[in-house]
């Protein structure tokens, strides 16, 4: 192993350690891990039996529920897995995108720490939230990396990771939609010719379907929904499907665009602005710049007509059942506002990325957005807090890394030309 690789690995280990130290400051906060630990003792630490019990009475997440109980008992091991998982996550991103590009390899941990914040995973207690959201993020990247290697041995090794990942219904949606889009593109590119689809992506697509079906048929999912309606959203069962979709759409975009809760949104916008100007795509640069300015001004409440949108979409009381009323509320204005924002960003993605990269970037973001929209059909839409945005944050981070690679390549072009001369 070269000195460069040793130093780089030490750097990634240090970044993983920083993330772990930040996370462990929240580990003693009250959370679901207390209940899980007590339940483990009651069941004589029968982790598999507990998974089956939970599948029948509360959640379809099976192995994730087992892991949550196990880590609630073995907190030191949880910290070890979090540390190793962070390190592997960074290494896989490096190998997938940046291998050999030292500047980008050094930038990656900074972007990781600037995107993923441990306090995002504290709403249900650190151990339970990380195990249910961040660990599936890690296993998705592991499974995706192995699948894209396109070799039988790699894919067989990915199967346990796909199984664990797709037991988290939001990541099952991401896997399903991402593979559906990419397989669909393969069919379109074939232009009617008989062509064998990527069997590894097709298999991953199958895991996504199985994950979705498991969540739908789980008896526990229905029991949990009824319980949470009583606890969190008494009017939820009276809403139409359109009402639920509207609430999910507005709440998702409120958090992403108006509250500016997630740093990755601004990091990605900044990257798109820079990439557009480097490629001399002035239209995309100005669009990205205008969207960024609009979001900042909205946050500062400096645009009068946007103040009414913010006020309209934040009136709710999750405990008393006071919710959006589409008959009385101006629902069209925020809907059009968010649709225009999304459309502009889609246009920018397809303009600044190369054709194949643009499609992957769009598929990633669309899959992540759909995974968050899934929460529209949960009575905990307003109490799940930031943790349910984790899959969307991951997909935005993925596209941010893609943009970073393109920026690097654009910056290198003048130097490559001078070397040729």
N, C-alpha and C positions, 0 to 999 in steps of 0.2 A: 504494500500500500504506500502510495506516494505521500510526501509531506503535505501537499496541497489537500489531498483527500482527508488526511488525519485532522488537519486544521478545520476543514469545512464540516466534518462530522462533529467535531468539538463545538463548533459554532451553532450547529443545529441542535445539539444536545443542550447547549446553554439556553437557546431560545425555548426549548421544550421545558427546561427547568424553570425559567421565568414564568411561563404559562402555568405550570404546576404550582409554583409558590403563590401566584395570584389567586389560583383556584382554591388552594387549601385554607386561605383566610376565611372562606365561606363555609368550610366543611362542618363546622360545629353549630351552624345555625339550625334552628328547628326546621324539620322537614319530614318528608315521607319516609326517610330512611329509619326513623325511630320506630314507626309502625312496622316496617318491613323486618327490622331486627327482632322486634318482639314476636312477630308472626313466625319468623324462622325458628325461634326457640319453642314456640307452641307446637309447631309441626315437626319438631325434632330434626330440623335442618333438612327436610325432604324437599329439595329445590325443584326437582322434576315434578313431583306431585303438586307442588304449589303452582307451577306453570299451568298444569292441566286444570286445576281448581279455578285459577284466574281466567282461563279461556272460557270456562263455563259460566263464570259469575261476574266478570268485570272487563277483561281486556283480551284482545286477540294476539297480543304481542309475545306470548309463550316464552321463548328463550330470553327475551329482553326482560320479562318479569322475573324469571329465574335469576338472571344476572343482577338485577336490581336488589333482590333479596340477598344474594351472595355477597355483593359488595357492601351492602348495609351492615353485614356482619364482619366482613374482612376489609376494613377501611384502608389499611396499609396497602393491601393488594390492589385496591381501587386506585390509589395514588400511583402505584407502579404502572398499572395498565394505562392510566391517563398520560403519564410521562412517555411511555413507549409508543402509545398511539399517536401522540403529537409528533414525536420524532419520525415515525414511519410515514405519517401524513405529509410532512415536509419533504422527506426523501423521495416519496413517490411523485409529488408535484415537480420536484427538481428533475427527476429522471424523465418524466413525461414531457416536460416543456423546455427545461433550461440546461440539460446536461452539456457541460463543456463551456457554458457562458458564465464566467466567474462573476461578472457584475450582477447578473440576474440571480445567480445562485446566492449571492450575498444579500440581495434585496428581498428574496422570498420570505425569510423569517420575519422581517420588519412588516411586510404586508400581512402576514398571518397574525401577528400580535396586534396590528392595527385594525383587524377585521373581527377576530373572535375574542370576545371579552368574557371572562369567567362569570361576572355578575349577571350575564344573560341567563345563566343556567342555575339560578338559585330559587326560582319561584316555587318549586315543589321540593326544595332541598337540593343541595349540590349533587349528591350521589344519584338520586332518582332522576334528576333532570339530565345530567350528563350521560347516564346510561341509556336513557330513552331518546336522546337527541344527538349528542355529540359523538358517542360511540358508533351509532349507525352512520354518521357522516364519515368517520374514519373507515369503517368497513365498506361503505359504498366506494370510496376512492380506491381501496385495496382491490375490491372485486372488479371495478372498472378498469384499473390498470392491468390486472391479469387478463381480463377479457380482451382488451385491445392488443395484447401480445399475440393473439390469434394462434395459439398453439394448444394442442390437447392437454398437455401436462399443466400448462398455466391455467387453462379453464377448469380442469378438475380441481386444482388447488383453490380456485375462486368460489367453488360451490358453497362451502360453509359460510363464506362471507356474504354471498348473495342471499342465502337463507336467513341469516341474522338481519341483514339490512332490510329485506322485504317484509320482515315481521313488524317493522315500523311502517304504518300505512302511508305516511307522507312520502317516504323513500320508495315504497312500492309504486306509488303514482309517478314519481320521478323516473324510475327505471322503466316503467311501462311506456310513458309518453316519449322519453328520450329515445328509447330503442325503436318505438313506432315511427317517429319522425325520421330517424337515420335509416331504418329499413325501407321506409317509403321513398326516401331519396334514392336509395340503391335501385329500386324498381323504376323510378322515373329516369335515372341515368341509363338504365338498360335499353330504354326506348323500344320496348316491344320484343327485344331479343331474349332468348331463354338464358337466364343467368342464375347461378346458385347464390342465394343470399348468404350473408355473413352468418354462418351457423352459430358462432359464439354470441353475437348480438341477439340472434333469434332465441337462443337458450336463455339469455338474460331477460329478454322480453317475456319469456314463459315464467320466469321467477317473479317478475312484476305482476303478471296476471294472477299467479297463485297467491301472492301477498294480498292483493285486492280482494280476491274471493274469500280468503281466510278471514279477513276483517268483516266481510259482509255476512258470512254464515255463522260467525262466533255468537253463541247465545249471550255471552257476557257483554258484548257491545250494546245490545238492546237494553239489557238490565242497567248498564252504566248510564246510558242516555236518559232513561226515565228518572234515575236517581239525580242526575245532574240538572235536569230540567227543574226539579223541585228545589234543588239547592241554589242554582245560579240564574235561571232564566225561566220564570214561571209561565211566560207567554210564548215560549219557543214552539210548542206543539201546535199553536194556532196560526203560525206563520205559513204562508204559501212557499213553494219552492222558489218562486221569483223573489219574494221577500228575503229569503235566506241568502240567495246568490247576491242580491243587492247589498245586503249588510256585509257579507264577506268581501265583496269587491271594494266597498267604500272603506271598511276598516283596514284592509290590507294596504290600500293606497294612502290612507291617512297616516299610517305608521311609516310607510316607506318614503312618501314624498312630502308630507306636511309636518309631521313631528320630527323628521330627520333623525330617527332613532338609531339608524345603522350607518356607521362610518363608511362601509363598503359602497354605499350608494354614491357618496361624494368622491370616493377614490376612483370608482369606475367612471363617473362623469368627467373627472379631471383627466383620466387616461384617454377617454374618447375625444376630448377637446384637443389634447396634445397630439394624438395620433392623426386626427383629421387635419390639423394644421401642418404636420410633418408631411402628410401625403398631398398637401395643397388642395384638399377638399374643403373649400371655404364654406360651402353650404352646410356641411355636416358640423364643421367647427363652430359656426355661428349658432346652429340649432342647439348643440350641446352646451355652448356658453350661455345661451338664452335660457335654457331649461335650468341650468345651475343657478343663474341669477334670480330666476323666478322663484325657485325653491327657497333661496336665502331670504328674499323679500317677503315671501309668504310666512316664513318662520318669524320674521321680525314684525309681522302684521303691518307692513307698510303699503299694501295694496288694498284699498277699501273694498272692492267687489269680492276679493278673496276672503275677507274677514267673515262675510256671511256664510261662505262655504264651510269654513272652519267651525263656526258656531253651530251650523245645522247638523254637521256630521259627528259632533262630539257630545250631543245631548243624549244621555242614557243613564240609567241606574240599574246596574245588573242585579242588585239585591231586591228591588221593588218591582222589577219587571217593566219599567218604563223604557220602551224601545223605539226604534225608528217607526214612524207611521207614514207609509208611502202616500196615503190619501191626503194627508195634511202638509206634508213636507215637500219642498222643492227638490225633488230627487233628480230632475233632469240636468240641472246645472253642475253638480259635482260629478255626475256620471260622464257628461261630455268633457268636462275639464280633465278628468283622469284618462279618459279614452284618447284625447288629443295628446297628452303627455306620453302615454305608452306608444302611440302610433309614431310620434316623432323619434322616440328612442329606437324603435324597431327600424325606422328608415335609416337612422345613423349607423346602426349595427350592420345593415346590409350594404351601406356605402363605404364604410371605413375598413371592413375586413375583406380579405380575399373571399371568393365565392364559397369555397368549401368551408373555410373557417367561419364565415358569416352564418352559414346554415347550422353549424355545430353550436355557435354562440347563441343564436336564436332558439334552438331546440333546448339548450340548457336552461336559459332564462324562462322560456315558456313552461318547461317541466317544473321548475322551481316555483313559478307563480301558481301553477295549477295545484301544487302540493299545499300551498298556503290557502288557496280557495277551498280546499277540502274541508277546512275548519268552519266554513260557512254552515255546514250541516251538523255542527256540534253546539250544544247549549253552552259550552265553555268558551265560546268565541271571544268574550270580553274578559275572561279571567285567566286564560292560558298565558297571557302576556307574551314577552318576546321569544320564549322558547320555541313556539310553533313556527317562527320565522327562520329557524336554523336551516332547514333544507333550501329555502330561497336565498339565504345569506351565502350558503355554500355555492350555489349555482352562479350567483353574482361574483363571488370570489374566483371561481373557475374562469369566468369571462374576463375578469380583471387581469388574471395571469396571462390569458391569451393576448389581451391588449398590450400588456407589458412586453411580451416577446416581440410583438409587431413594432412597438415603439423602439425597442433596442435595434431591430433590424433596419428600421428607417434611419436611425441615427448613424448606423455603421456605413450606410451606402456611400456617402462622400469619401470616407477613408478607403473603402474598397476600390472606388474609381481611381483615386490618386495612386494606389498601389499598382493598378493595372497600367497606368501611364508610366 
